[in-house]
Amino acid sequence: MSDTWATLRRRLLSRYDEFVRRLTKRFGSADLAREVVHETYMRFERVGGDMPIHNPDGYIFRTAINIAKNKGVVERRYLNFDEIETLAGLPDDAPDPARVAEARSEMALMQRALAQLPSRRREIFEASWVDEVPHADLAARYGVHLRTIQRELEQATSFVRTFCKENAPAERRISPARLSSS
């Protein structure tokens, strides 16, 4: 260990109260000032090498301020208590296992309905709804009028809707009475 660092540690200990007082004025917190002075002392224990220091008090004070700044940067990366409280109150947007199972069941039902459509109608329905192909492009692709594409989509949608209503699990079916009261 070099003589320079040992001298700085002794000086820091002998003028501890003065450094804490000056840093308290600077930071507005005696606790932070004491913590920074302690970390400064610890840093002087760990460093090696020998270099001349012309103003030991200034060097100690500047080191303490730099440690406090670094500490502030690190602490800003973490959430404070109020931010954690706010986040804790946010609802979880992730679906629960029951909703995932329900969605899979709905997809399977939809796939069964689509499998029963005539192939051209199914292709038009999927191209329009899944791939978002414009109706005019579908008409050109199949060599038919735009109105034919619209009719195919209406019939496919109607069939899929009816199939899904009739084949949904009993607990998910909506009775006509519930539809009229909504």
HELIX and SHEET records of a PDB file:
HELIX    1   1 ASP A    3  SER A   14  1                                  12    
HELIX    2   2 TYR A   16  PHE A   27  1                                  12    
HELIX    3   3 ALA A   30  ARG A   46  1                                  17    
HELIX    4   4 PRO A   56  ARG A   76  1                                  21    
HELIX    5   5 PHE A   81  ALA A   88  1                                   8    
HELIX    6   6 PRO A   97  ALA A  115  1                                  19    
HELIX    7   7 SER A  119  TRP A  129  1                                  11    
HELIX    8   8 HIS A  135  TYR A  142  1                                   8    
HELIX    9   9 LEU A  146  ASN A  167  1                                  22    
HELIX   10  10 ALA A  170  ARG A  172  5                                   3    
HELIX   11  11 PRO A  176  SER A  181  1                                   6    
END                                                                             
